[in-house]
Amino acid sequence: MSILDRMIIGVMPLVPKPVVGFFSRRYIAGETVDAALEKSRRLTEGHCMVTLDVLGEDIRRREQAVAARDAYLELLTAIAKSGIDGNVSLKPTMFGLDFDADFACEQIRPVVARAHELGTFVRIDMEDATTTDRTLEVYRRIRAEFTNCGVVLQACLRRTIDDAVRLAGMQANVRLCKGIYIEPYAIAWHDRAIIRRNFLYILEILLRGGSYVGIATHDELLVSESMNCVHRLGLAPEQYEFQMLLGVAERLRAVTVDSGHRMRVYVPFGREWHAYSTRRLRENPSMAGTIARDILGLSADRRRR
Ligand SMILES: Cc1cc2nc3c(=O)[nH]c(=O)nc-3n(C[C@H](O)[C@H](O)[C@H](O)COP(=O)(O)OP(=O)(O)OC[C@H]3O[C@@H](n4cnc5c(N)ncnc54)[C@H](O)[C@@H]3O)c2cc1C
């Protein structure tokens, strides 16, 4: 962790909520479904698809998981009414994964079933490595019934090559990312160059196996190498998509879209934005420096503007 990262984490609790709100506006679409749909509409005008995420995975009681389910059911209806080219992403712990996998399945299944009725899709996000087995188990159970759902693999984890082989074997729809959580060295690569190479190796396993892959990265080298990979494999643009987070690497996003690739933007929203923002920074403090550099106009993406 750099000195700047440490300083930012240190002062975070002292920063007034409106100030955090001012800076997070770029990364979070607002508090309401309407705000998220409005932001999504503007993104779709820029030829991007979207995936909407309701913030608030830190739950303590089962009723909160039931409320999350209901919020997603309403969100799916609202997306369908809006006519926006969008689907949803959800965090399994917000649906009760920490209580037990059966309970989480019971909450996630109706969301996937409703999405199926509406002709849309549900992405089950991947959280820290203590949840990987249970998340994949929930995914496999729901996928046995519905094909309109997908899961996420993290290139930083040493286990991911085996998971990718298994998921490619069932032509699963997979989002591939580096992984945001800081994991112990025993189970995860820490070196940036190794994670990049692993990402590309896993991408090829998935694409060769016939999986539809959401290539989720803002890393210019990975975007470029992934473009080379889909070209080498002779894939049509309908066989994969790039994915980026709202407010991040917008210049790279634009050139990717202009090059004819499909792009989906992850649009988080909800009343829990403050808890979400601070928890994410605690989970991965180096993100604090990245965001600060971005806001101050010091990131590589901005320096070249
Ligand atoms: C659509 C999408 C969905 C994701 N879903 C998951 C998931 O389910 N589970 C999971 O563990 N991880 C998820 N991630 C996060 C991912 O694992 C990485 O932590 C994150 O994308 C940073 O890695 P990178 O490949 O963009 O490369 P990096 O080298 O980390 O980032 C490249 C550049 O992008 C910018 N940047 C990257 N991330 C951010 C950010 N959050 N805020 C501001 N600037 C940023 C910085 O300028 C940075 O220099 C997701 C990422 C995306 C894009």
The ligand as an ORCA input file, in Angstrom:
! r2SCAN-3c Opt
* xyz 0 1
  C     -17.863     -4.873    -14.948
  C     -16.987     -5.303    -13.820
  C     -17.472     -6.200    -12.884
  C     -16.666     -6.640    -11.852
  N     -17.132     -7.609    -11.002
  C     -16.308     -8.113    -10.068
  C     -16.702     -9.215     -9.263
  O     -17.812     -9.755     -9.381
  N     -15.823     -9.661     -8.331
  C     -14.574     -9.120     -8.171
  O     -13.803     -9.591     -7.334
  N     -14.190     -8.072     -8.914
  C     -15.009     -7.560     -9.860
  N     -14.593     -6.518    -10.632
  C     -13.351     -5.783    -10.275
  C     -12.118     -6.397    -10.904
  O     -11.860     -7.635    -10.327
  C     -10.887     -5.504    -10.711
  O     -10.630     -5.338     -9.352
  C     -11.026     -4.098    -11.304
  O     -11.668     -4.136    -12.547
  C      -9.631     -3.505    -11.512
  O      -8.876     -4.295    -12.380
  P      -8.563     -3.883    -13.891
  O      -8.541     -5.143    -14.702
  O      -9.521     -2.851    -14.345
  O      -7.078     -3.393    -13.885
  P      -6.335     -2.301    -12.990
  O      -4.940     -2.325    -13.470
  O      -6.593     -2.529    -11.559
  O      -7.060     -0.975    -13.413
  C      -6.730     -0.303    -14.632
  C      -7.096      1.167    -14.421
  O      -8.531      1.282    -14.299
  C      -8.884      2.239    -13.296
  N      -9.722      1.560    -12.280
  C      -9.860      0.234    -12.138
  N     -10.789     -0.038    -11.193
  C     -11.237      1.150    -10.725
  C     -12.190      1.553     -9.743
  N     -12.919      0.640     -9.045
  N     -12.388      2.861     -9.541
  C     -11.685      3.775    -10.218
  N     -10.771      3.467    -11.158
  C     -10.540      2.177    -11.415
  C      -7.600      2.811    -12.770
  O      -7.325      4.001    -13.475
  C      -6.568      1.761    -13.111
  O      -5.308      2.311    -13.268
  C     -15.359     -6.105    -11.701
  C     -14.874     -5.205    -12.646
  C     -15.659     -4.808    -13.705
  C     -15.079     -3.887    -14.721
*
